[in-house]
Amino acid sequence: MGIDTKIDEDAGLRIHTVSGELTFEMLSAMLEATYADPQFRPEHNVLWEVRGAALTNFSSTEVRNISELVQGQWRGAKAALVVGSDADYGMARMYEMHLASGSSGEVRVFRDLEEAHAWVTK
């Protein structure tokens, strides 16, 4: 499993590309490291490209816990999640609902990377 993160300062965008089996522990640790990074900007939009990962290991409680972790750091930006399977789409929609209900940012789940990139950068 790997999470590759790139920051595009000019676009105000953070891009996370995830591959392999993703677990709650891995994602939590990665997010905490991201938020501790001096380059982290809470106002940046974020694009999660998770088509190469499996999200089905997450329980509904873990999805809620991740959304609460993110809500504490996120400042009204946009987040796009790009998934590849129906099961991952369902998990991502659950995350979208949790995150949207407790933050001022916008969250959308996509199946197409170009569509997600266009939405998150406009």
Backbone as CSV, one residue per row, in Angstrom:
resi,resn,N_x,N_y,N_z,CA_x,CA_y,CA_z,C_x,C_y,C_z
1,MET,0.855,-1.169,0.000,0.000,0.000,0.000,0.890,1.217,0.000
2,GLY,0.462,2.200,-0.747,1.210,3.435,-0.771,0.304,4.632,-0.986
3,ILE,0.701,5.748,-0.402,0.006,7.007,-0.621,1.056,8.004,-1.071
4,ASP,0.939,8.431,-2.314,1.845,9.413,-2.876,1.148,10.764,-2.818
5,THR,1.780,11.763,-2.212,1.191,13.080,-2.072,2.006,14.105,-2.837
6,LYS,1.312,14.926,-3.614,1.936,16.035,-4.332,1.175,17.303,-3.986
7,ILE,1.912,18.377,-3.839,1.299,19.669,-3.542,1.565,20.603,-4.703
8,ASP,0.497,21.132,-5.270,0.572,22.108,-6.351,0.201,23.461,-5.746
9,GLU,1.222,24.207,-5.311,0.992,25.498,-4.655,0.270,26.481,-5.575
10,ASP,0.637,26.492,-6.852,0.020,27.428,-7.800,-1.488,27.197,-7.915
11,ALA,-1.901,25.944,-7.909,-3.321,25.609,-8.036,-4.013,25.541,-6.670
12,GLY,-3.243,25.614,-5.589,-3.831,25.459,-4.259,-4.445,24.081,-4.092
13,LEU,-3.708,23.059,-4.549,-4.248,21.700,-4.597,-3.256,20.696,-4.037
14,ARG,-3.784,19.800,-3.213,-3.024,18.667,-2.705,-3.609,17.417,-3.355
15,ILE,-2.760,16.589,-3.944,-3.214,15.385,-4.636,-2.628,14.169,-3.937
16,HIS,-3.518,13.260,-3.510,-3.111,12.001,-2.892,-3.490,10.871,-3.842
17,THR,-2.503,10.082,-4.231,-2.749,8.909,-5.063,-2.490,7.675,-4.208
18,VAL,-3.511,6.840,-4.068,-3.451,5.694,-3.162,-3.485,4.404,-3.969
19,SER,-2.627,3.458,-3.580,-2.641,2.145,-4.230,-2.567,1.057,-3.178
20,GLY,-3.187,-0.068,-3.477,-3.157,-1.204,-2.571,-4.274,-1.168,-1.546
21,GLU,-4.146,-2.015,-0.560,-5.156,-2.129,0.479,-4.958,-1.023,1.505
22,LEU,-5.963,-0.225,1.717,-5.892,0.898,2.635,-6.603,0.521,3.929
23,THR,-5.957,0.792,5.064,-6.568,0.519,6.364,-6.762,1.830,7.119
24,PHE,-7.598,1.769,8.130,-7.858,2.915,8.986,-6.570,3.425,9.620
25,GLU,-5.754,2.515,10.121,-4.516,2.900,10.797,-3.567,3.615,9.833
26,MET,-3.432,3.082,8.621,-2.541,3.694,7.630,-3.023,5.090,7.249
27,LEU,-4.323,5.197,6.987,-4.865,6.486,6.575,-4.777,7.506,7.703
28,SER,-5.087,7.099,8.917,-4.992,8.016,10.065,-3.571,8.531,10.238
29,ALA,-2.599,7.626,10.173,-1.195,8.018,10.335,-0.768,8.963,9.218
30,MET,-1.181,8.679,7.991,-0.818,9.535,6.867,-1.428,10.925,7.011
31,LEU,-2.701,10.986,7.408,-3.357,12.290,7.578,-2.704,13.098,8.698
32,GLU,-2.393,12.454,9.800,-1.737,13.162,10.901,-0.372,13.705,10.466
33,ALA,0.370,12.932,9.679,1.666,13.395,9.163,1.466,14.558,8.193
34,THR,0.435,14.477,7.368,0.145,15.558,6.418,-0.172,16.845,7.163
35,TYR,-1.007,16.755,8.185,-1.401,17.948,8.931,-0.254,18.535,9.736
36,ALA,0.730,17.729,10.082,1.896,18.210,10.818,2.967,18.797,9.894
37,ASP,2.854,18.547,8.609,3.833,19.020,7.627,3.751,20.543,7.496
38,PRO,4.869,21.251,7.532,4.846,22.711,7.395,4.276,23.186,6.055
39,GLN,4.267,22.324,5.037,3.694,22.695,3.739,2.170,22.569,3.706
40,PHE,1.589,21.971,4.728,0.136,21.787,4.746,-0.565,23.135,4.833
41,ARG,-1.563,23.315,3.984,-2.404,24.513,3.992,-3.858,24.063,4.080
42,PRO,-4.564,24.388,5.174,-5.933,23.898,5.351,-6.908,24.434,4.309
43,GLU,-6.554,25.518,3.644,-7.443,26.088,2.632,-7.252,25.466,1.253
44,HIS,-6.248,24.617,1.091,-6.024,23.949,-0.193,-7.132,22.933,-0.475
45,ASN,-7.515,22.874,-1.736,-8.407,21.810,-2.180,-7.608,20.520,-2.218
46,VAL,-8.324,19.394,-2.220,-7.644,18.105,-2.213,-8.329,17.140,-3.176
47,LEU,-7.497,16.397,-3.877,-7.969,15.364,-4.793,-7.408,14.032,-4.322
48,TRP,-8.301,13.108,-4.008,-7.914,11.753,-3.612,-8.172,10.834,-4.792
49,GLU,-7.119,10.253,-5.332,-7.239,9.312,-6.439,-7.054,7.925,-5.847
50,VAL,-8.175,7.234,-5.583,-8.121,5.957,-4.883,-8.585,4.786,-5.751
51,ARG,-8.567,4.957,-7.060,-8.994,3.866,-7.949,-8.090,2.645,-7.828
52,GLY,-6.845,2.851,-7.414,-5.914,1.733,-7.261,-5.905,1.142,-5.868
53,ALA,-6.861,1.538,-5.037,-6.901,1.079,-3.643,-8.221,0.370,-3.361
54,ALA,-8.254,-0.341,-2.274,-9.483,-0.979,-1.796,-9.906,-0.286,-0.509
55,LEU,-11.133,0.227,-0.489,-11.646,0.935,0.684,-12.580,0.077,1.525
56,THR,-12.798,-1.145,1.111,-13.822,-1.975,1.737,-13.451,-2.482,3.129
57,ASN,-12.235,-2.239,3.596,-11.840,-2.662,4.940,-12.342,-1.727,6.024
58,PHE,-12.900,-0.579,5.651,-13.314,0.417,6.628,-14.708,0.111,7.170
59,SER,-14.849,0.235,8.478,-16.169,0.128,9.099,-16.822,1.513,9.060
60,SER,-18.110,1.569,9.316,-18.791,2.867,9.330,-18.234,3.752,10.450
61,THR,-17.847,3.167,11.560,-17.245,3.939,12.659,-15.906,4.525,12.228
62,GLU,-15.099,3.748,11.516,-13.805,4.249,11.041,-13.988,5.361,10.019
63,VAL,-14.986,5.241,9.161,-15.275,6.308,8.185,-15.636,7.591,8.936
64,ARG,-16.476,7.472,9.941,-16.856,8.643,10.743,-15.633,9.222,11.459
65,ASN,-14.769,8.378,12.019,-13.578,8.856,12.724,-12.622,9.589,11.784
66,ILE,-12.451,9.072,10.569,-11.602,9.760,9.589,-12.203,11.110,9.236
67,SER,-13.513,11.153,9.025,-14.139,12.432,8.672,-13.990,13.444,9.806
68,GLU,-14.069,13.001,11.048,-13.883,13.907,12.185,-12.447,14.413,12.262
69,LEU,-11.491,13.551,11.972,-10.089,13.962,11.939,-9.878,15.041,10.881
70,VAL,-10.443,14.828,9.721,-10.301,15.783,8.616,-11.031,17.091,8.940
71,GLN,-12.221,17.003,9.495,-12.988,18.203,9.834,-12.208,19.150,10.741
72,GLY,-11.387,18.600,11.606,-10.600,19.419,12.520,-9.501,20.212,11.834
73,GLN,-9.182,19.870,10.600,-8.086,20.527,9.881,-8.528,21.270,8.628
74,TRP,-9.693,21.021,8.162,-10.159,21.471,6.853,-10.853,22.819,6.969
75,ARG,-10.577,23.731,6.056,-11.113,25.086,6.149,-11.850,25.517,4.885
76,GLY,-13.017,24.961,4.647,-13.881,25.430,3.572,-13.393,25.167,2.167
77,ALA,-12.545,24.201,1.998,-12.020,23.873,0.678,-12.893,22.801,0.023
78,LYS,-12.476,22.381,-1.164,-13.146,21.296,-1.869,-12.322,20.025,-1.745
79,ALA,-13.025,18.898,-1.703,-12.369,17.587,-1.710,-13.072,16.716,-2.740
80,ALA,-12.287,16.159,-3.653,-12.810,15.235,-4.652,-12.185,13.867,-4.414
81,LEU,-13.013,12.836,-4.421,-12.547,11.458,-4.273,-12.881,10.714,-5.551
82,VAL,-11.891,10.074,-6.135,-12.084,9.326,-7.372,-11.941,7.847,-7.058
83,VAL,-13.013,7.087,-7.279,-13.041,5.663,-6.960,-13.278,4.842,-8.225
84,GLY,-13.017,3.535,-8.122,-13.150,2.695,-9.296,-14.209,1.614,-9.211
85,SER,-14.687,1.285,-8.008,-15.653,0.193,-7.897,-16.924,0.670,-7.204
86,ASP,-17.989,-0.112,-7.362,-19.253,0.219,-6.711,-19.119,0.192,-5.191
87,ALA,-18.393,-0.790,-4.658,-18.213,-0.886,-3.207,-17.452,0.326,-2.680
88,ASP,-16.397,0.716,-3.373,-15.629,1.891,-2.955,-16.452,3.165,-3.103
89,TYR,-17.296,3.216,-4.109,-18.171,4.375,-4.295,-19.091,4.527,-3.077
90,GLY,-19.645,3.417,-2.609,-20.515,3.464,-1.436,-19.778,3.939,-0.195
91,MET,-18.564,3.443,0.018,-17.774,3.874,1.177,-17.432,5.358,1.071
92,ALA,-17.056,5.789,-0.120,-16.696,7.193,-0.328,-17.908,8.112,-0.142
93,ARG,-19.081,7.663,-0.548,-20.294,8.470,-0.348,-20.617,8.599,1.137
94,MET,-20.379,7.532,1.910,-20.592,7.601,3.348,-19.647,8.658,3.944
95,TYR,-18.399,8.633,3.520,-17.417,9.628,3.969,-17.873,11.029,3.563
96,GLU,-18.326,11.173,2.324,-18.810,12.468,1.821,-19.912,13.016,2.718
97,MET,-20.866,12.178,3.073,-21.979,12.633,3.911,-21.507,13.040,5.306
98,HIS,-20.623,12.249,5.912,-20.100,12.589,7.238,-19.321,13.897,7.202
99,LEU,-18.453,14.030,6.223,-17.609,15.215,6.155,-18.427,16.456,5.845
100,ALA,-19.351,16.359,4.902,-20.166,17.513,4.513,-21.059,17.984,5.655
101,SER,-21.508,17.066,6.502,-22.414,17.453,7.583,-21.711,18.213,8.698
102,GLY,-20.383,18.099,8.783,-19.682,18.734,9.886,-18.636,19.743,9.480
103,SER,-18.680,20.212,8.222,-17.670,21.171,7.780,-18.269,22.157,6.797
104,SER,-17.516,23.187,6.504,-17.968,24.200,5.553,-17.459,23.917,4.142
105,GLY,-16.719,22.853,3.963,-16.175,22.517,2.656,-17.161,21.743,1.803
106,GLU,-16.778,21.560,0.549,-17.572,20.775,-0.387,-16.848,19.468,-0.673
107,VAL,-17.600,18.383,-0.728,-17.043,17.065,-1.002,-17.874,16.411,-2.088
108,ARG,-17.191,15.784,-3.056,-17.897,15.024,-4.093,-17.103,13.774,-4.422
109,VAL,-17.840,12.726,-4.770,-17.245,11.464,-5.186,-17.407,11.340,-6.693
110,PHE,-16.340,10.925,-7.354,-16.315,10.801,-8.812,-15.807,9.418,-9.205
111,ARG,-16.089,9.065,-10.439,-15.505,7.860,-11.040,-14.510,8.235,-12.131
112,ASP,-14.532,9.491,-12.545,-13.673,9.964,-13.632,-12.664,10.987,-13.086
113,LEU,-11.369,10.719,-13.271,-10.318,11.579,-12.737,-10.349,12.976,-13.345
114,GLU,-10.533,13.067,-14.644,-10.546,14.384,-15.297,-11.714,15.234,-14.807
115,GLU,-12.864,14.628,-14.652,-14.035,15.346,-14.145,-13.785,15.836,-12.717
116,ALA,-13.195,14.985,-11.892,-12.887,15.367,-10.504,-11.884,16.513,-10.463
117,HIS,-10.842,16.416,-11.290,-9.822,17.471,-11.316,-10.427,18.795,-11.770
118,ALA,-11.271,18.752,-12.781,-11.919,19.976,-13.264,-12.783,20.600,-12.175
119,TRP,-13.525,19.787,-11.453,-14.411,20.301,-10.395,-13.618,20.887,-9.238
120,VAL,-12.591,20.182,-8.786,-11.847,20.606,-7.594,-10.982,21.832,-7.854
121,THR,-10.650,22.106,-9.111,-9.786,23.260,-9.411,-10.539,24.473,-9.952
122,LYS,-11.850,24.388,-10.070,-12.571,25.574,-10.570,-13.131,26.427,-9.464
